[in-house]
Amino acid sequence: MFERVIAALRNKRLAGLGSLLLLLALLATYANHFQNSFHFDDAHTIVNNSAIRELRNIPLFFRDATTFSSLPSNQSYRPLVSTLLAIDYRLGGGLYPFSFHLSIFAFFLTLTLLLAFVVYRLLDHGASSTRNGWIGIAAAAWYGLHPANADTVNYIIASSEVISTLGVIASFALYFAFPGLRRYCIYVLPAAMTIMAKPPAAVFAVLFAIYRLLFPPEVGHTTGRARRLIGYLQDIAPGFVICAAMLLFVQQMTPHTWVAGAANAHNYLITQPYVVLLYVKTFFWPNGLSADYDLNPFSTTGDPRFWAGFAFIILFITISIAAAVFKKTRVIGFGLLWFLITLLSTSLLPLAEVMNDHRTFLPYVGLVIAAAGAVALVLNSLVFGKRSVKIALACAAGLFLYANGYATFQRNKVWQTEETLWRDVTLKSPRNGRGLMNYGNTLMARGDYEGALDCFHRALVFNPQYSVLFINLAIAEDATKQSAAAEQHFKEALRLTPASPDSYTYYARYLLLHSRAEEARAFLQSALELSPTDLFARDLLTKAEGQAVNQPAKRTPESYLDLSLQLYREERYVESIVASRLALDLRPAYAEAWNNIGAAYNNLGRYEEAAAACEQALRYKPDFELARNNLSFARQKMAATPPK
């Protein structure tokens, strides 16, 4: 009895030492990332999002998903993320990256420590051994120090990935740590709650069902098969019910303006088998990491890469199932199945880019579990008589983890600034139009307009229909006294994405710079209709109104309406709306102008705005038959369009 107590105390001390070493390794590896700047979607979810600047908005985050982003197409229901961002903003005293990175890193540390515990408990299912604790810590260290995961830790808005993954791991940890509470299903809550950070956390229900299938609790030999099946279903049902309910709730709260982003679902889907192959390769050999890959969707299954990916998926599934069948290799099989299942949400839902490293943040947990299972299987089947062999193995593991940590430390440097990040993208993904455009933006920011224009024109070869590229090209052209070309490209951006507030905002800024405040004000009003929390548009509107006061009106309401009708006939609907708004600035009760706005919105497919404009027209002119017809058309379309 006394010997058991001593052994338990020794194991606890060793576990504490291992956890401390793990924490120190992570702190040393990520010590250079806390001042790294905002990137990508941080712009519209943090930098330009007024909602996160007030803690009093926290209850609003849970009621209104439009507070998540200043861009309508990116407004998804993630109140936990918005709440964290608002707290970080307050604690940091503004838009200082340190506080944002610090909170994410705290979650990441917690996740890594819990992962060590979960891996340890899984290994004990296979074969109980004193080595399992150290294998669990080493596996968690590999995950925490893996350079591919650095892209998620450095990308602030990817805190959604960290939080949702933490929820899944925490649910397993609670299940293992507190068996007496299992009957109350408390272990499901972390995963269920973090669905409000990112919906893929709902996959916990599936993972838990597989875990219970592969590692059933010990029961008496007299228990019948039917009774075991009922017990299994009773155990897994709460997870499915709770997670499904949360998932449906999140879907209901997501605005209809949100879009996944993929242009062609078929091409996206047939590319995913090859993407899975690349993800596995990156896990074991993480070279060539890029924040924005230049892999384009396949257009046909005739592409040999599709068949390479397809063959790999078949082989991977076969190995996963075979490993799951045998008791000694079930931990390996569970890890491999974890990887495949958690990838399904991004593989089957067509997204804007076919691959991103932050999408593997949760799936790579599965590969770490599988690798830990394989190492435990090998070590537990060998007899290590010599102490020197154990020391050699420990040194090899330490060297391997050091290599991962060093690579991650170097990867953090890439995320330091916009320029360092996008320069790296242009080197790793030279055919990426967005990468070239963003690197051009960094050149333009330091006054190198010639270099910026070169990047923009090269980017047009790969992305000829990219509205944001036209906006940046126009900004550079205006800065180099090419005003006519600049205005043409601003208008092209509006034509390509009439529902994007940036298309209006940056054109309005151009108009302000050219003393065209009245026109700018109308475009900014359209931008704020699309994105009420857009701080940049708000500031510009204030400037435009100030300039407009000092500029005498040059046209009449009738002339602006005539211009609006002309633009409408030319199918330049966005500009037609702006011209009508200019007429309304001079005559707010101008029914014809309201009607023309409604007709233009109908043609843009924005039926709610169309209906509102037509209702205004009928308010000022109740017998306006044309407005009544436009309103009827808008309402029919709204009724025929199911909400997302």
N, C-alpha and C positions, 0 to 999 in steps of 0.2 A: 504493500500500500504506500509506504513511505517513498519507495523508489519511483512509483508512478507519479506521485506529487512532484518529486524532484525533476523527473523527465518533462512533466507538463510545464513547470516553471522555466526550465531550460528552453523548451520550444517557444514559449512566449517571448523570452528574451531574444532569441534568435529571430523570431518574426518581427519584433520591434526593431532590431538592428537592421534587418533586411528592408523594412519599410523606410527607415531613416536614410539608408543608403540610396534607395530609390528616389526619395524626395530630393536629396542633395544632387543626385545625377540630373534630375529634371530641372531643378533650379539653375544649375550650372549651364545646362544645354540651352535653356531659353532666357538666360540672363540678358541677352542682347536684343530681345524682341519687344520689350515693353514700350519703346518709343516709336515703333514702326507706324507708319501713317495709315490713313483710311484708304480703302481701295474698292473698286468695282461698285457693288450695290450699297456699300456704305454711304455713297453720295446721296441717294434718295431715301434711305432708311434712317440715316443719322445726321449727316452734315446739313442736308436741306430739308429736314423734317421737323417742323416746329412743334409737333405733338410731344416729342420726347423731352422738351425743354422745361416742362412743368410737372412736378410730382402729382399735382392734383388731377392730372389726366389719367393716372393709373386705372381708376375704375372705368374710364372711357375706353381704354384699350380692350377691356373684356366685353364691351358692348358694341364697339364700332371698329371693324377691321380696316377701315380707310385710314386710320391713324398709324398703321404700320409703315406706310411708304407715301412719299409725295407723288409717286407715279401710279396711276390707276391700274395699269396692267400688272403691277407687282404687289397690289394690296391683298395680302392673304391674312388669315386669322392666326396670329402668333402673339397673343397678349403677354406671355411669359417673357418673350424676347424684348418686346417694347418696354415692359416694366423694368427689366434689367438695364436696358439702355438709358431709361430715364433716371434710374438710381445712379448709374455710372456718370451721367452728365452732371447731376447735382454734386456728387462726391468729388468729382474732378474739377468742378468750377467752370465747366464749359466743354468745348470740343478739344480736349486734350487726350490723346490716345492712351496714356498710361493707365488711367482709371478703368477704361474699357478693357484693355488687355489684362489688367490685374484680376478682374472678376472672372473673365473667361479662364484664365490660367488656374484660378482657385478651383473652378469646376473640373478642369482637366486633371489637376492633381487628385481630387477626390475620386474621379472616375478611374484613374490608373490604380490607386490603392484598392478600390473595391474590385477591380478586375483581377488583381492578384489573389484576393480572397476567393472569388468565384472560380478561377482556374484551379486553385488548390482544392476546393470542394469537389469540383468535377473530376479531378485526377483521383481523388480518394474513392470515387465510385468505381474506377477501374481497378486499382490496386492500392491499398493504403500503404504509405511509405513515408519515412521521415524526410525523404528528398522532395516530396511533392510541394511542400511549402516553398522551398527555394526555387523549384521549377516554376511555381506560380509567380513568384516575385520576378524571376528572370523574364518570363513571358510578358508580364505587365510592363517591365522595363523596355523590352523590345517594342512593344506597342507605343509606349510613351515617347521613346527616343526615335521612332521610325521617321525618316525624313519626309515621307509622303503625308504623314499626319501633320507636319509642320504647316502645310498650306491651310489646313482648317484652323489651327490654333492662331495663326497670324492674321487670318481674315475675320475681322470683328463680327460682321453680321452672320458668319458661320457659327457663331455661338449657338444658333439653333441646332446645329449638328451635335455640338458638345453636350448641350442640355438634354436632347432627346436620347442620345446614346447613354448618358449618365442615368436617365430614367430607366432604361432597359436593364442596365447592369445593376442598378440599385434594387430593382424588383427581384432579380435573381439572388442578390446578396441578402435581402430581407427573408426570402424564402428559405435560404440555407441557414441563416443565423438564428432565426426564431421559429422553430418548428411548432411551438405551442400556439402561435398566432395564425397558423395557416388556415384554420377553419374560418377565420374572419376575413380572409382574402385581402388583408392589408398589404400584402406583398405586391398586389396588382397596381396599387395607387401611384407609385412613382412613374411607372410607364404610362399609365392612363393620364396623369396630370401633364406629363411632358409632351403629350400629343398636341398640347396648346403651344408648344415651342416648334415642333415639326411633326406632321402626321405620321411619318414612318415609324415613330415609337410604338404605334399600334401593332407592329409586327411581333411584339413581345408575346401576344396570345398564341401565335403560331409557334414561336420558338419554345415556349413553355410546353405546348402540346407535344412537340417532338422530344423535348427533354423527358417528359413523363413517360412517353412511349419507350424510349431507349433505356431509361433508368427507373423502372417501376419500384415502388416501395416494397420491402420484404413483407410477404403475407404467408399465412399458413398453407401447407400443401393441400389442405382440404377445401380451400376456397375455390369455387367453381369459376369457369371461364366467363360465364355471363355476369357473375357478381364482380369479377375483376374489371370487366368492361364497363359496368355501371359505375364502379368506383372511379375509373379513369375519366369517364365523361363528366362525372360530378366535380372532379378536380380541375379539369380544363375549362369547363363551361363558364365560370365567373370571369376568367380572363377575356374570353371572347365577347361575352355580353358587355362588360364594362368598357373594353377598348373599342368595340363596335359602336357603342352609344356615344362615346367621346368623339370618335371619328365622324359620325353622322352630325354631331353638334358642330364640330369644326367646319364641316362642309356647308352646313346651313348658314354659318356666320361669315363664310368667305364671300366677298362681293362678286357680282356677276362680271365686273370689269377685269378680274384676274384671268390671265392667260398663261398657259404652260410655256408657249413659245415656239414649239416645233412647227416648221413650215410643211413638212411631209412626214406623216406618221409612219407610213410604210418604209420609207428609206431609213428613218430613225431605228425602227425595230429590227430591220435586217442587218444593221450595223452593230447591234448590241452584243451578239456572240463574240465578235472580234474584240470589242471593247472589254468584255469579261476576261478574255485571254490577256489583253494588255494590262488589266488591273492585277492579275495574278503575277505576271512578269514583274510589274512594278513593286509588288510586295517583296519578292525575293531578290530583285535587282533594281533598286530605285534610282536608276540614272536617267537623265533626260527629262526630269520633272519640269513641267510648265504650268504656269497659272492659267493658261488659256491655250489649249491644244489646237492644232490646225487640221485635225482629222475631220474630213467632211463625210456626211452620210453617204452610204453606198446607194447607187441608183438601181442596181440590179443584183439578183442572187448569183449572177454569173461572175461576180468579182471573186477571185480566188481567196481573198481575205475572209469573205463570208464563210466559205467552206472550211477554211482553217479554224475559224472561230466555232463553227457548228460542230466539227469533229472534236474540238477541245471540250465543248460543253457536254457532249455525249460521254466522252471519256471521264470528265470530272464527275458527272452524275453517277456513272457506273461505280467509280471508286468510292464516292460518298456513301452510296447505298451498301456496297460490299463491306466497307469499314463499319457501318452502323449495325450490320447483322451480327458480327462477332463481338463477344463481350470484351475481349482484350483491346479491341480497336474502336469501341463505341465512342470514346471521347473524340477520337480523330474524326469519325463519321459525323458526330454532332457538330464539330467545328466547321467541317466542309459544308454541311447542309445549312448551317447558320450563314455562311458567306453567300451561298446561292440565294437563299430566301430573302435575305435583307437587301440584296441587289435588285430584287424584282420591282420595287416601287419606282426606281429610276430607270430600269430597263424597259418596263412595259408602259410607263407614262411618258409620252414623247415630250422632251424638253428642248430648250433652245440650242444647247450644245450637246453633242453626242457623248462626251465624256468630261469629267472633272474629278480631280483627286479628292475633293472634300466629300464626294458621294461615297467614297469607300471607308469613311471614318467608322461607321458601324459595322459594315461587312468585314473589315480587317480584324475585328475582334474574333470572328469565327476562324480566320486563318491562324491567328495567334493561339487559339484554343486547340486547333488541330495540330499545330507544331508542338505545343506543350505536351499533348497526348502522345505524339510520336517520340519525343525525347524521353518522356517518362517510361514508355514501353521499352525503349532500348536500355536505358539506365537500370531499370528494375530487373531486367533479364540478365544483366551482367554482374559479375562479382569483381569488385575492385579491392584486390588484396593489398596493393602498394599505395601508400599515402601519396607518393609522387604522381601517380596516375590521377588521383583526385585533384591534386593541385594543378596539374596540367590542364585538366578539363575546366576547372574554375577559371584559370587564366585565359583559356580559349574563349570561354563565354564572356569574360570581362572585356577581352580585346574586341570581340564581335559587337558588344554593346557600345564600347567606346567609339568604334567606327561609325555606328549609327548616330550616336550623339554628335560626333564631329560633323557629319554630313548635315544633320539638322541645324547645328549652329551656323554652318555656312548658308544653309537655305534661308534662315532667318534674315541674313544680310540682303538677300534678294528682295525681300518684302519691306525693306527699310523705307523707300520712297517710291512714288509713282514712276520716276525715271528708272530706278534700278529694277523695278518689277517688269516694266514693259520692254526695257532693253533686253532683259533675259528672255521674255516671250518671243521677241523678234529673232533672237538667236536660236531658240529651241523650236519655235514654230514659225518659220519664215513665210509660210503661205497663209498666215492668219491675218485677215484684213482688219479685224478689231484690234489685234495686237499692234499692227503697224499704225493704226489711227491713234491709239492711246499713247504710243511712244512719240508720235508726231505732236500730240497735245503737250507732252512734257518739254519737247523742243520749243514749241510755241511759247510756253510759259516762261522760258528763259530768253526769249527774243530771237530765236533761230527760226525765222519764218521760212527761209529757203529750205532748210532741212525738214520743217514741218510739212510744207507743201509737197515735197518729194515723197514723204511717207504717205500722205493722204492720196496722192495720185497712184501710188503703188497699191494702196489698200483698195482703191476703186476697181482694180483688176479682179480682185477676189470677192468683193462685196459691192456690186454695182447698184444694189437696191437698199442700201443701208442708210436710213435717214440721218442718224447721228453723225455719220461720216460726212454727209453733205453739210450739216450744221457747222462742224469743225472746219471743213474746207472753206465755207463761206466766211467764217471768222478770220481765218488766215488771209483770205483774199482781201477782205476789207482792210485788214491791217497793212497790206501791201498796196493800197490805193487801187484795188481792182473792184470798185464798188458795184459796177453793173453785173459782173460775174458773181459777186457775193450775193446780191439780191436774188439773182436767178437760182442760185443753189439753196438759199433759204426757202424759196417758194417750192423747190423740188422736194425738200424735206417735209414741208407741209402737205404736199400732194401724196407722198409715200405713207406718212403716218399722221393723218388728221386727228387722231385720238391721243396723240402724245403731247403733253403740255410743254415739253422742251422745244418742240417745233415752233410753238407760238412765242415762248419766252425769249429765246435767243434772237429770233427775228425782231421782236419788239425792242430788244436792247440795241440792235443795229439801227432801227428806226429812231430811237432816242438819240443815238450818237450823230444822226444826220438831221436832227431838229425836226423830226416828224412825230411830235408827241401825241397828237390826236390819234393817228393810226396805231402808234405803239400802245396806247391805252386800251384800244379795242381788242388788240391781240392779247394783252395781258388779262383782260377780263375773261376771255375765252380760256386762257391757261388756268386761271383760278377756278373757273367752273369745273375743269377737269381735275384739278388738284388744289383744293382749298388750303392745304397745309404747306404749300410750296413757298418757302421763305424768300427765295430769290425773286420769284414773280411778284410777291407782295412788295418787296423793296423797290423793284422797278416801277410798279404801279404808282407808288408814292412819288417817285421822281417824275413820272410821266404826267401825273396830275399837277405837279408843281410847274412843270414846263408848259403845260397846256394853258394854264391861267395867263401866262405871259405871251401866248401866241394867239393873235386874233384869228377867229374862224375864217377859213378861206372859201368854204363851200356852204351850200344850203342843205337842209334835210332832203329836199327833192333831188338835188344833184347826187347826193350820196346814195339815195335809193336807186336812181338811174344806173349809177355805177354798179350797185349790188346786183341789179337785174342783168346787166351786161355780163358780169362775172359768172352769174348763175347759168346763163345761156352757154357760156364757154366751159361749163362744168368745173369751174374753179370755186368750189363750194365754200372752202375755208375763207378765202378772200371775200366772197360774197357776204358771209356772215359778218366779217369785220366791217365792211362798208355799211351794212345795215346798222351795226352798233354805233358807227359814227353818226348816222342819221338820228339814232335814238339819243345820243348825247345832246343833240340840239333840240330834239322834240321827243321826249320820253313816251308820249301817248300816240306815237305814230304807228297805227295798226298795220299799215302796209309793210313797214320795216320788220315788225314782229313776225308777220306772216312769212316774209322772205327768209328770215332766220329759221323758222320752222320747216319750210320747204327744203332749205339747204341741209339741215340736220337730218331730215328724212333720207336724203340722198347719201348722206354719210353713214346711215345706219344707226344713228344715235337718236332713237325714237323717244326716249324719256325727255331729252332736251327739246326735241321737236314738239312734243305735246305741250310742254310748258310754254314755249314761245307762241304756239297757236292759241293757247288759252288766254295769253296776254292780248293777242290781237283781237280776240272775240270780246274781251273785257272792254276794250276801247271802242270796238265797232261790232256790236252783237249781230248785225245782219250780214257780216262779211262771209259770203258763201265759200270763197276760195280757202279762207282760213279754216272754216268748218270741215271742208273736204280734207285738207292736210291733217287736221286733228284726227279725223276719223281713220285716215290711213295709218297714222302713227299708232293709234290705239289698237288697230287690228294687228299690226306688226308686234306690238308689245305683248298682246294676248297669245300670239303664235310662237313667241320666243320663250321657252321655259327658262326659269332662273337657274343659275349654276348652283 
